[in-house]
Amino acid sequence: MLNVYFGDMPDVIYNTNIYFNNTYKDSWIIKPLSKDIIRAVDQSEVIDERTIASPVFGNISPKKLSGGVKTLLLIAYDQTKIFNASTCGDNCSQWILKIAANRKVVINLRHLMDFGKAEFKIKVLNTGKIVKNMGDLVAEAGEFV
């Protein structure tokens, strides 16, 4: 289940770009989930663990992926840290929910991310309440962002 803490939170990796560039593993890039995320969010194709074909920049290294993709990959594969998911756009929200579908995921948000119109299950750690739609999430998180 997705657990979200809104606002300042201790021990969060705030700069996910720098953290990713110094900690990611080549093996992450070629996993099916990574390929799907990179295709959907950056509209790019994984060639191999060190090469991604971008329609805008040509062949790039994983270090040149968008901040949103980097953060999603960290959330998916580094379960030792809590990451600032405000580096992600709303186009990443469904991927965060997908990653959290089968395990506990804790993220930090400093803005109200749009998780869409469909029903979901998110625990707001600031209050302990579980919300199931955007209306409830806005009501619960509004005072913290």
C-alpha angles and dihedrals in degrees: 000000000000115000117192129192113195121212131002113359129176122243095020122143097237100175100054092170095065093038092052094047090055102039113028119115123227089231091065092064097060097047114114093241091053092049090051093048093047091048094048101040104031098024087230134129127229111234096176138327092290103032131066122178108225119190089216105038104024117226111002137174121247087256088070095057118117120275090247094056092046091052092047091051091049091050090049100046110021106064093167096079142046114235134208102243092187084092085072125083123225087266086073097054097089090050091053089052090048092052089048094047094091104027143025111278123184120196136170121229127189093185136038106268118206108239093181138244098294121094117265139167119240128162113215102215093198089068106012091237122138114222127195106192142026094261091057092042092053091049093048100042100034096096093051100052 
